[in-house]
Amino acid sequence: MALQLSWCASLRTHSFPAAGYEALRQRVAGSTPFNHLGWLRAAEAALQPGQQLQVLLGHLDGRLCLCLPLVRERQPFGPLNVPVVRHLGHPLSDRIALLLDLPAQRAGQVLQAIRKQLPHALLQLGEVHGADDDWLRQWASASSTYQRHLSCRAPVHRISELDRQEVSGDARYKLRRARKRIKACGAVVRRVIATAQNIDALLDAVSAVEAHSWKGDDEVGIFSGPQRHQWMYQAFTALAAEGLVCLVLLELDGQCISYRLGLLERGRVYDYNLAFIPEHRDLGSGRVLLEEFIHWGLDEGWHWVDASRVSLNNSSHQLHERQTGQVEHWRLSCYSWRLDGIALGLVHRCWDWLKPRVHKGQRDTRPTTPSPTPEERPDAISGHSQR
C-alpha cells in the first residue's frame, strides 16, 4: 500500500483536512491539548517574518495517517547561522505528540520528504512525549548526528478517593496556614470552565495578574509581548469553545489576585500556567488552588492532574509534594548530511564531551560555603519554575 505524501502551506485554509486531522489526533494516544488544531492555528497566526510553515500530510488508502506542521527558520549557533526545522508551537506548547499512525518502515521516506521540502542543518523536536522508538531509531540512523536529551520530568498525580482525606506531612501544615490566611482576608476560591462567551473576560483578568507578577516584570509570561498575547487569546478562545479550558481563581472583592489555568484532555488537567499579585504572595495561594484542581477532579471524574512542564533541575512545582508518577519530555535533534548539519552536529558532540569536564573543574575550584540555616533561607515562591 503506497503512502501518499503531500505538503500544504497552512492549517487555516478551507482545503486543510480538519476532520481527518481530528480523527488522527484522537487515534494517537499521547496527543495533548497542544496538538489541538485550534492551538496550532493560533500558533501559525503568531509566526514571525522569516519563519516558514509547511505541513506534511500522509494518506494511506484515503485516510490521513500523518500530519507534521513544521516551521523552518534560520538560527545562530555561535559563528554559524543555519536553517533549523521545529514542530509548530515551539516554545509555548508544553508537550506534543508526533501525529503519525504509520509503521516505522515509512520513517525514512518521511524524513527524506522533510529534507527535500525544508532543507535544514537541524531538525529539532522539543517537548516530545510518546514518540515511537522504532521511528526514532530510523531517523537516528539516517542522521549525521542524532541526540536524544531529557528536557523535563513533569510530576503527575493520579486522582483517587484518598484525595478526600487531608494531605499528610509538611504540605498539610502549609495548606492549613494558607487556608487560614485566605479566610482571614476574605478571599474566595472559584472554579470556572471557560466558554466562548466568558473567555475574553477571564483572559483579561488573568493576564492582568501575570503582568503585575514577576513573570510580567521579566517579560517571560505566556501573555508577554504582542506575539504571545495574540497566540494565547486565539488559542484559548478556540479551546474554550470546546470546553477544554478550566481555571481556579482566588478573588478578593471580586478581583482576581491569583489563578491556575488548566487545559483538559481525556480526563487529564494540564496545569499550564499560574501567577499571583505580589502584594498577596504571603497567602500561599498556589497549594490551595492546586488542591482545588484535585477536588474538582474528584467531583467531575477526572483522572490526572499533570504539571505540564517544569524545570528539569530544582523544580519547585507544588505537585512534587503529591505526585504519584511522572512524564518525561524529550528533545530530539536530527542533524542532516548537509555541510552545515555535519559541522553543527560535530560541534554539539564535542560540547557534550567537554561540558561535564568543564562543570567538574568548576565544582572542584569553587570555594565551599556553609549552607544557610532554615531561618536564613527564603521561602520558595509558588510555582517559580512553572509558566
C-alpha positions as CSV (number, residue, x, y, z in Angstrom):
1,M,0.0,0.0,0.0
2,A,1.6,3.3,-1.1
3,L,2.0,6.2,1.3
4,Q,0.9,9.4,-0.4
5,L,2.8,12.4,0.9
6,S,1.8,15.9,0.2
7,W,2.5,19.4,1.5
8,C,0.3,22.4,2.3
9,A,1.3,25.8,3.4
10,S,-1.3,26.5,6.1
11,L,-3.6,24.9,8.7
12,R,-6.0,27.7,8.3
13,T,-7.3,27.2,4.8
14,H,-10.6,25.5,3.8
15,S,-8.6,22.9,1.9
16,F,-6.9,21.6,5.0
17,P,-8.4,18.2,6.1
18,A,-9.6,19.4,9.5
19,A,-11.9,16.4,10.1
20,G,-9.2,13.9,9.1
21,Y,-6.7,15.7,11.4
22,E,-9.1,15.5,14.4
23,A,-9.7,11.7,13.7
24,L,-5.9,11.2,13.6
25,R,-5.4,13.2,16.8
26,Q,-8.0,11.0,18.6
27,R,-6.2,7.8,17.4
28,V,-2.8,8.9,18.7
29,A,-3.0,8.0,22.4
30,G,-0.3,10.5,23.5
31,S,-1.9,13.6,21.9
32,T,-2.3,16.6,24.1
33,P,-4.2,20.0,24.0
34,F,-1.1,21.4,22.3
35,N,-1.8,19.1,19.3
36,H,-5.3,20.6,19.1
37,L,-6.0,22.2,15.8
38,G,-7.2,25.4,17.5
39,W,-4.0,25.7,19.4
40,L,-1.8,25.2,16.3
41,R,-3.8,27.6,14.1
42,A,-3.2,30.2,16.8
43,A,0.5,29.4,16.7
44,E,0.5,29.7,13.0
45,A,-1.1,33.2,13.2
46,A,1.6,34.3,15.6
47,L,4.5,33.3,13.3
48,Q,7.1,36.0,12.7
49,P,8.8,37.1,9.5
50,G,11.4,34.7,8.5
51,Q,9.5,31.7,9.8
52,Q,8.2,29.4,7.1
53,L,5.4,26.9,7.8
54,Q,5.0,23.7,5.8
55,V,2.6,21.0,6.8
56,L,3.4,17.4,5.7
57,L,0.4,15.2,5.2
58,G,0.4,11.4,4.7
59,H,-2.5,9.4,3.4
60,L,-2.9,5.6,3.3
61,D,-6.0,4.3,1.5
62,G,-7.6,7.7,1.6
63,R,-7.2,8.1,5.4
64,L,-5.0,10.8,6.9
65,C,-2.2,8.9,8.9
66,L,0.4,11.6,9.3
67,C,0.4,15.3,9.9
68,L,3.5,17.2,10.8
69,P,3.3,21.0,10.9
70,L,6.9,22.2,10.6
71,V,8.5,25.6,10.9
72,R,11.8,26.5,9.2
73,E,13.8,29.5,10.2
74,R,17.5,30.5,10.4
75,Q,19.1,30.4,13.8
76,P,22.5,31.5,15.0
77,F,24.8,28.9,16.6
78,G,28.0,30.8,17.5
79,P,29.6,31.9,14.2
80,L,27.1,29.7,12.2
81,N,23.7,30.9,11.1
82,V,21.9,27.7,9.9
83,P,18.4,26.6,8.9
84,V,16.5,24.8,11.7
85,V,13.2,23.0,11.5
86,R,10.9,22.6,14.5
87,H,7.3,21.5,15.2
88,L,4.8,24.3,15.1
89,G,4.1,25.6,18.6
90,H,7.6,25.9,19.9
91,P,8.3,27.3,22.6
92,L,4.8,27.6,24.2
93,S,3.5,24.1,23.6
94,D,4.4,22.2,26.7
95,R,4.1,18.7,25.3
96,I,3.4,17.4,21.9
97,A,2.8,14.0,20.3
98,L,4.0,13.4,16.8
99,L,0.8,12.7,15.0
100,L,1.6,9.6,13.0
101,D,-0.3,6.4,12.6
102,L,2.1,4.5,10.4
103,P,4.6,1.6,10.7
104,A,8.2,2.5,11.3
105,Q,9.2,1.3,7.8
106,R,7.8,4.6,6.5
107,A,10.1,6.7,8.7
108,G,12.9,7.0,6.2
109,Q,10.5,8.1,3.4
110,V,9.0,10.8,5.7
111,L,12.4,12.2,6.8
112,Q,13.6,12.3,3.2
113,A,10.5,14.3,2.2
114,I,11.1,16.8,5.1
115,R,14.7,17.3,4.0
116,K,13.7,17.8,0.4
117,Q,10.9,20.3,1.1
118,L,12.6,22.1,4.1
119,P,16.4,21.9,3.7
120,H,18.0,22.2,7.1
121,A,21.0,21.6,9.2
122,L,18.9,20.6,12.2
123,L,15.5,19.1,12.7
124,Q,14.7,19.5,16.4
125,L,11.6,18.3,18.1
126,G,11.2,19.6,21.7
127,E,8.8,18.5,24.4
128,V,8.1,15.2,22.6
129,H,6.2,12.6,24.6
130,G,5.2,9.1,23.5
131,A,7.2,9.1,20.3
132,D,7.6,5.7,18.6
133,D,11.1,4.4,19.4
134,D,11.2,2.5,16.1
135,W,10.6,5.7,14.2
136,L,13.3,7.5,16.2
137,R,15.8,4.7,15.5
138,Q,15.1,5.0,11.8
139,W,15.6,8.8,12.0
140,A,18.8,8.4,14.1
141,S,20.4,6.0,11.6
142,A,19.6,8.5,8.7
143,S,21.2,11.5,10.5
144,S,24.9,12.6,10.6
145,T,24.4,13.1,14.3
146,Y,21.4,12.2,16.5
147,Q,20.8,13.4,20.0
148,R,18.0,12.5,22.4
149,H,18.1,14.6,25.6
150,L,15.7,14.6,28.5
151,S,14.3,18.1,28.9
152,C,11.7,17.6,31.6
153,R,10.3,15.2,34.2
154,A,6.8,16.6,34.8
155,P,5.1,15.3,38.0
156,V,1.6,13.9,37.7
157,H,-0.9,13.0,40.3
158,R,-3.5,10.2,40.0
159,I,-6.7,11.4,41.4
160,S,-8.3,8.9,43.8
161,E,-10.7,8.7,46.7
162,L,-7.7,9.1,49.0
163,D,-7.6,12.7,48.0
164,R,-10.8,13.4,50.0
165,Q,-8.6,13.0,53.1
166,E,-6.2,15.7,54.2
167,V,-2.8,15.5,52.8
168,S,0.0,14.4,55.2
169,G,3.3,15.8,56.1
170,D,4.7,19.3,55.8
171,A,2.2,20.0,52.9
172,R,-0.7,19.7,55.4
173,Y,0.7,22.4,57.6
174,K,1.3,24.7,54.6
175,L,-2.2,24.1,53.3
176,R,-3.8,24.8,56.7
177,R,-1.8,28.0,57.1
178,A,-2.7,29.2,53.5
179,R,-6.4,28.4,54.0
180,K,-6.4,30.3,57.3
181,R,-4.8,33.4,55.7
182,I,-7.1,33.3,52.7
183,K,-10.2,33.1,55.0
184,A,-8.9,35.9,57.2
185,C,-8.5,38.3,54.4
186,G,-12.0,37.4,52.9
187,A,-10.7,36.0,49.6
188,V,-12.7,33.2,47.9
189,V,-11.8,30.4,45.5
190,R,-13.9,30.0,42.4
191,R,-13.9,27.2,39.7
192,V,-14.6,28.2,36.1
193,I,-15.0,26.3,32.9
194,A,-14.3,28.8,30.2
195,T,-16.8,29.2,27.4
196,A,-16.8,31.2,24.1
197,Q,-18.8,33.8,25.9
198,N,-16.7,34.4,29.0
199,I,-13.1,33.6,27.8
200,D,-12.2,37.1,26.9
201,A,-13.1,38.5,30.3
202,L,-11.2,35.6,32.0
203,L,-8.1,36.1,29.9
204,D,-8.2,39.9,30.6
205,A,-8.3,39.1,34.4
206,V,-5.5,36.5,34.4
207,S,-3.3,38.4,32.0
208,A,-3.5,41.4,34.3
209,V,-2.4,39.3,37.2
210,E,0.5,37.9,35.2
211,A,1.5,41.5,34.1
212,H,1.8,42.5,37.8
213,S,3.8,39.4,38.7
214,W,7.5,38.7,38.3
215,K,6.7,37.0,35.0
216,G,5.4,40.2,33.7
217,D,8.3,42.2,35.1
218,D,10.8,39.8,33.4
219,E,8.7,39.5,30.2
220,V,8.6,35.7,30.4
221,G,4.9,35.2,30.8
222,I,2.6,33.5,28.3
223,F,1.0,36.9,27.6
224,S,4.2,38.8,27.4
225,G,4.6,40.7,24.1
226,P,2.2,41.1,21.2
227,Q,3.1,37.7,19.6
228,R,2.4,35.6,22.7
229,H,-0.7,37.7,23.7
230,Q,-2.3,37.2,20.3
231,W,-1.4,33.5,20.3
232,M,-2.8,32.8,23.8
233,Y,-6.1,34.7,23.2
234,Q,-6.8,33.0,19.9
235,A,-5.7,29.5,21.2
236,F,-7.7,29.7,24.5
237,T,-10.8,31.0,22.7
238,A,-10.7,28.0,20.3
239,L,-10.2,25.5,23.2
240,A,-12.8,27.2,25.4
241,A,-15.4,26.8,22.6
242,E,-15.0,23.0,23.2
243,G,-14.9,23.2,27.0
244,L,-11.2,22.4,27.3
245,V,-10.1,25.4,29.5
246,C,-10.6,25.4,33.2
247,L,-9.4,27.9,35.8
248,V,-9.3,28.1,39.6
249,L,-9.3,31.7,40.7
250,L,-8.6,33.4,44.0
251,E,-10.7,36.5,44.2
252,L,-10.7,39.4,46.7
253,D,-13.6,41.9,46.5
254,G,-14.5,40.5,43.1
255,Q,-11.0,40.9,41.7
256,C,-8.7,38.0,40.7
257,I,-5.5,38.1,42.7
258,S,-4.2,34.6,41.9
259,Y,-5.0,31.8,39.5
260,R,-4.1,28.4,38.0
261,L,-5.1,27.9,34.4
262,G,-5.5,24.3,33.1
263,L,-6.2,22.6,29.8
264,L,-8.5,19.5,29.8
265,E,-7.8,16.4,27.7
266,R,-9.2,12.9,28.2
267,G,-9.8,13.2,31.9
268,R,-6.4,14.9,32.5
269,V,-6.0,18.5,33.5
270,Y,-2.7,20.1,32.4
271,D,-1.7,22.7,35.0
272,Y,-0.4,25.1,32.3
273,N,0.1,28.5,33.9
274,L,-0.2,30.3,37.2
275,A,0.5,33.7,38.7
276,F,-0.4,35.9,41.7
277,I,-0.3,39.5,42.6
278,P,3.0,40.1,44.5
279,E,1.2,42.0,47.3
280,H,-0.6,38.8,48.2
281,R,2.3,36.3,48.0
282,D,2.1,35.7,51.7
283,L,-1.3,34.0,51.3
284,G,0.4,30.9,49.8
285,S,-2.5,30.5,47.4
286,G,-0.7,28.2,45.0
287,R,-1.2,25.0,47.0
288,V,-4.8,25.8,47.8
289,L,-5.6,26.3,44.1
290,L,-3.7,23.1,43.1
291,E,-5.7,21.2,45.7
292,E,-8.9,22.8,44.3
293,F,-8.0,21.2,40.9
294,I,-7.7,17.8,42.6
295,H,-11.0,18.1,44.4
296,W,-12.6,19.4,41.2
297,G,-11.3,16.3,39.5
298,L,-12.9,14.1,42.2
299,D,-16.3,15.8,41.5
300,E,-16.0,15.6,37.7
301,G,-14.4,12.2,37.3
302,W,-11.1,13.5,36.0
303,H,-8.2,11.0,36.4
304,W,-5.0,13.0,36.5
305,V,-3.5,16.4,37.4
306,D,-0.4,17.0,35.3
307,A,2.2,19.7,35.9
308,S,2.5,20.0,32.1
309,R,6.1,21.3,32.2
310,V,8.7,22.0,35.0
311,S,12.4,22.8,35.1
312,L,14.5,19.6,34.8
313,N,16.6,20.6,37.8
314,N,15.4,22.3,41.0
315,S,11.8,22.4,40.1
316,S,9.6,24.0,42.8
317,H,6.2,22.9,41.4
318,Q,4.0,22.0,44.3
319,L,2.7,18.9,42.6
320,H,6.0,17.2,43.6
321,E,4.6,17.0,47.1
322,R,1.7,14.8,45.9
323,Q,3.0,13.2,42.7
324,T,2.2,9.6,42.0
325,G,4.2,9.4,38.8
326,Q,6.0,11.5,36.2
327,V,6.0,12.1,32.4
328,E,9.3,12.5,30.6
329,H,9.7,15.1,27.8
330,W,12.4,14.5,25.2
331,R,14.3,16.9,22.9
332,L,15.1,15.1,19.6
333,S,17.8,16.5,17.4
334,C,18.5,15.1,13.9
335,Y,21.4,16.7,12.1
336,S,21.3,16.4,8.3
337,W,24.1,15.4,5.9
338,R,24.5,18.9,4.6
339,L,27.8,20.5,5.4
340,D,26.2,22.8,7.9
341,G,24.4,19.9,9.5
342,I,27.6,17.8,9.8
343,A,29.5,20.8,11.2
344,L,26.8,21.7,13.7
345,G,26.5,18.1,14.8
346,L,30.2,17.8,15.4
347,V,30.2,21.0,17.5
348,H,27.5,19.7,19.7
349,R,29.1,16.3,20.1
350,C,32.3,18.0,21.1
351,W,30.4,20.1,23.6
352,D,28.6,17.1,25.0
353,W,32.0,15.5,25.7
354,L,33.5,18.7,27.1
355,K,30.7,20.0,29.2
356,P,30.8,17.6,32.1
357,R,34.6,18.1,32.3
358,V,34.2,21.9,32.4
359,H,31.5,21.6,35.1
360,K,33.6,19.2,37.2
361,G,36.5,21.6,37.0
362,Q,34.3,24.5,38.2
363,R,33.0,22.4,41.1
364,D,36.5,21.4,42.1
365,T,37.7,25.0,42.2
366,R,34.6,26.6,43.7
367,P,35.1,27.6,47.4
368,T,32.8,25.9,49.8
369,T,30.4,28.0,51.8
370,P,28.2,26.9,54.7
371,S,24.6,26.1,53.9
372,P,22.1,28.6,55.1
373,T,20.0,27.7,58.2
374,P,16.2,27.4,57.8
375,E,15.9,30.9,59.3
376,E,18.2,32.4,56.6
377,R,16.7,30.6,53.7
378,P,13.8,32.5,51.9
379,D,10.6,30.6,51.2
380,A,10.3,29.5,47.6
381,I,7.7,31.4,45.5
382,S,4.9,29.1,44.4
383,G,5.4,27.6,41.0
384,H,8.6,29.7,40.3
385,S,9.7,27.2,37.6
386,Q,6.2,27.0,36.1
387,R,4.9,29.2,33.3
